[in-house]
Amino acid sequence: MWVPPEDKDPTLLHAPTRKNVGIIGAVRPADGKLVTSPAKVFDEISFLEFLMALLPHRRRGRRMIVVLDNARWHHSIGLEPWLYEHRERIRLVFLPPYSPELNPIERVWKLTRRLCTHNRYFPTLDELVDAVTAQFAAWASPNDTLRRLCAIT
């Protein structure tokens, strides 16, 4: 942090808190469509709910391939019956360990933080959530920003 020399005791505004908000998301690199869902905890149930919400965004006649890191809830045994039932419509592909840069959604999270949270003060957690939610709403329909950001070349 840079402080002008004339300021002896700078005041830094912050809201000390340990509260957090979780969001599960996926982006379609072909056209930049973003699908997100809030999650109080990341576990098998929240991930399965997200997969169910994601499935209607599949292109007709195409199998959806979901690229994932190796979080333990992505490998849950409880997902297997649902995945087997929908095996013709959705497939999970796991990245090698310690390679988040290969997952397109990680680029979206980084851009979201840069656009919505950097150098901004949010007195309440709700104001932070509102800023991020507004950005996600802008990206909910296919868009060139995310298409270019997540392009596979």
DRENSE-842583 format. One line per field, with one value per residue (C-alpha): x, y, z; residue in three letters; residue number from 1. Coordinates in pm, 1 decimal, padded with zeros to 6 digits, always signed. Example, Ala and Ser with C-alpha at 12.3 -4.5 7.8 and 13.67 -1.06 7.14 Angstrom:
u [+01230.0/+01367.0]
v [-00450.0/-00106.0]
w [+00780.0/+00714.0]
res [ALA/SER]
n [1/2]
END
This chain:
u [+00000.0/+00136.3/+00076.3/+00160.5/+00440.4/+00218.2/-00021.0/+00129.8/-00148.5/-00346.1/-00692.4/-00777.5/-01147.3/-01230.2/-01503.8/-01337.0/-01526.1/-01478.0/-01798.7/-01778.6/-01993.6/-01950.0/-02038.5/-02020.1/-01991.2/-01926.1/-01851.2/-01901.1/-01580.0/-01743.3/-01968.5/-01890.9/-02216.5/-02178.7/-02391.8/-02348.6/-02516.4/-02461.8/-02354.6/-02338.4/-02100.7/-01917.2/-02017.4/-02173.8/-02526.1/-02447.0/-02240.7/-02520.6/-02771.4/-02539.9/-02504.2/-02884.3/-02910.6/-02632.4/-02781.2/-03062.7/-02792.3/-02660.3/-02679.9/-02944.4/-02808.6/-02464.2/-02301.1/-02188.7/-01831.0/-01761.6/-01394.0/-01323.6/-01041.7/-00999.4/-01202.5/-01325.8/-01694.0/-01641.7/-01546.0/-01824.6/-01969.7/-02316.5/-02292.3/-02241.4/-02610.1/-02706.9/-02405.6/-02480.3/-02843.0/-02734.4/-02422.7/-02548.6/-02590.3/-02306.7/-01950.4/-01705.5/-01339.3/-01083.6/-00773.7/-00433.7/-00354.8/-00226.7/-00324.2/-00602.2/-00474.5/-00622.6/-00977.3/-01155.9/-01373.4/-01062.1/-01005.3/-01362.2/-01313.1/-00993.5/-01158.2/-01458.6/-01235.4/-01045.7/-01362.4/-01581.3/-01373.1/-01026.9/-00973.6/-01331.3/-01469.5/-01785.2/-01928.4/-02139.9/-02112.8/-02446.4/-02302.1/-02015.3/-02258.0/-02468.4/-02164.5/-02056.7/-02412.4/-02461.3/-02147.0/-02260.6/-02601.3/-02425.9/-02241.1/-02541.6/-02607.0/-02337.8/-02082.3/-01754.1/-01571.8/-01584.1/-01557.0/-01224.3/-01109.4/-01172.6/-01077.6/-00889.6/-00632.6]
v [+00000.0/+00340.6/+00631.5/+00996.2/+01125.3/+01400.0/+01139.3/+01027.2/+00794.5/+00668.9/+00529.9/+00209.8/+00130.2/-00235.5/-00443.1/-00709.9/-01030.1/-01396.5/-01429.7/-01562.1/-01645.3/-01948.5/-01965.1/-02262.5/-02175.4/-02295.3/-02112.2/-02235.8/-02133.3/-02153.2/-01851.0/-01717.5/-01818.6/-01822.0/-02024.8/-01968.0/-02085.3/-01978.1/-02248.7/-02219.4/-02514.1/-02701.9/-03064.4/-03347.2/-03208.2/-02853.7/-02988.8/-03223.5/-02936.7/-02730.7/-03011.8/-03039.9/-02663.8/-02677.8/-02959.1/-02748.4/-02520.8/-02808.5/-02763.5/-02985.0/-03311.3/-03256.6/-03406.6/-03153.2/-03195.0/-03036.7/-02971.5/-02997.1/-02978.8/-03265.5/-03137.7/-03425.3/-03346.9/-03378.0/-03744.0/-03828.8/-04178.9/-04029.6/-03864.3/-04191.3/-04294.5/-03951.7/-03939.6/-04291.5/-04197.0/-03889.2/-04039.0/-03962.2/-03592.1/-03501.8/-03615.2/-03503.4/-03458.2/-03407.3/-03191.6/-03309.8/-03213.0/-02860.1/-02723.9/-02466.9/-02257.0/-02518.4/-02461.7/-02176.9/-02085.8/-01987.5/-01706.7/-01589.1/-01583.7/-01380.3/-01126.2/-01099.6/-01017.8/-00758.5/-00588.8/-00611.6/-00624.4/-00476.6/-00131.3/-00111.9/-00090.4/-00284.7/-00198.0/-00513.5/-00856.9/-00800.8/-00509.8/-00727.9/-01001.6/-00746.8/-00621.7/-00972.0/-01082.4/-00783.0/-00878.3/-01239.3/-01122.3/-00921.5/-01235.4/-01471.6/-01455.6/-01550.7/-01270.4/-01191.2/-01092.9/-01442.7/-01611.6/-01437.4/-01482.3/-01858.6/-01919.7/-02237.6/-02173.4]
w [+00000.0/-00093.7/+00145.4/+00066.1/+00291.7/+00434.5/+00580.7/+00909.9/+01019.3/+00719.4/+00776.3/+00598.2/+00569.1/+00603.0/+00750.7/+00963.9/+00906.8/+00844.2/+00648.5/+00297.1/-00000.7/-00221.1/-00587.8/-00819.5/-01186.8/-01537.0/-01859.0/-02213.7/-02396.8/-02740.1/-02681.4/-02331.9/-02161.6/-01782.2/-01541.2/-01166.4/-00851.8/-00489.4/-00245.4/+00133.0/+00145.0/-00125.4/-00100.5/-00297.2/-00260.9/-00376.9/-00666.1/-00776.2/-00758.2/-00976.2/-01231.2/-01246.1/-01303.0/-01563.1/-01771.3/-01928.5/-02076.6/-02285.2/-02659.0/-02811.7/-02943.7/-02786.8/-02481.6/-02223.8/-02103.9/-01766.4/-01685.4/-01312.9/-01064.6/-00822.0/-00527.0/-00316.7/-00378.0/-00754.0/-00700.2/-00457.4/-00482.0/-00431.5/-00775.3/-00961.6/-00996.2/-01134.1/-01367.0/-01492.3/-01558.6/-01757.7/-01919.4/-02270.2/-02188.5/-01950.3/-01887.1/-01619.7/-01716.6/-01440.6/-01477.1/-01360.1/-01000.1/-00939.2/-01280.5/-01225.1/-01515.5/-01751.7/-01623.8/-01809.1/-01507.5/-01311.7/-01562.7/-01507.5/-01128.1/-01168.4/-01401.4/-01167.8/-00872.1/-01076.4/-01205.9/-00895.5/-00580.7/-00631.6/-00478.6/-00356.3/-00007.1/+00077.4/+00420.1/+00418.5/+00265.7/+00090.6/-00106.8/-00222.0/-00324.8/-00514.6/-00710.0/-00808.3/-00887.1/-01116.8/-01307.2/-01339.1/-01464.7/-01736.7/-01842.7/-01822.0/-02194.3/-02446.4/-02471.2/-02642.5/-02322.6/-02175.6/-02515.4/-02578.4/-02218.6/-02226.0/-02590.2/-02653.6/-02923.7]
res [MET/TRP/VAL/PRO/PRO/GLU/ASP/LYS/ASP/PRO/THR/LEU/LEU/HIS/ALA/PRO/THR/ARG/LYS/ASN/VAL/GLY/ILE/ILE/GLY/ALA/VAL/ARG/PRO/ALA/ASP/GLY/LYS/LEU/VAL/THR/SER/PRO/ALA/LYS/VAL/PHE/ASP/GLU/ILE/SER/PHE/LEU/GLU/PHE/LEU/MET/ALA/LEU/LEU/PRO/HIS/ARG/ARG/ARG/GLY/ARG/ARG/MET/ILE/VAL/VAL/LEU/ASP/ASN/ALA/ARG/TRP/HIS/HIS/SER/ILE/GLY/LEU/GLU/PRO/TRP/LEU/TYR/GLU/HIS/ARG/GLU/ARG/ILE/ARG/LEU/VAL/PHE/LEU/PRO/PRO/TYR/SER/PRO/GLU/LEU/ASN/PRO/ILE/GLU/ARG/VAL/TRP/LYS/LEU/THR/ARG/ARG/LEU/CYS/THR/HIS/ASN/ARG/TYR/PHE/PRO/THR/LEU/ASP/GLU/LEU/VAL/ASP/ALA/VAL/THR/ALA/GLN/PHE/ALA/ALA/TRP/ALA/SER/PRO/ASN/ASP/THR/LEU/ARG/ARG/LEU/CYS/ALA/ILE/THR]
n [1/2/3/4/5/6/7/8/9/10/11/12/13/14/15/16/17/18/19/20/21/22/23/24/25/26/27/28/29/30/31/32/33/34/35/36/37/38/39/40/41/42/43/44/45/46/47/48/49/50/51/52/53/54/55/56/57/58/59/60/61/62/63/64/65/66/67/68/69/70/71/72/73/74/75/76/77/78/79/80/81/82/83/84/85/86/87/88/89/90/91/92/93/94/95/96/97/98/99/100/101/102/103/104/105/106/107/108/109/110/111/112/113/114/115/116/117/118/119/120/121/122/123/124/125/126/127/128/129/130/131/132/133/134/135/136/137/138/139/140/141/142/143/144/145/146/147/148/149/150/151/152/153]
END
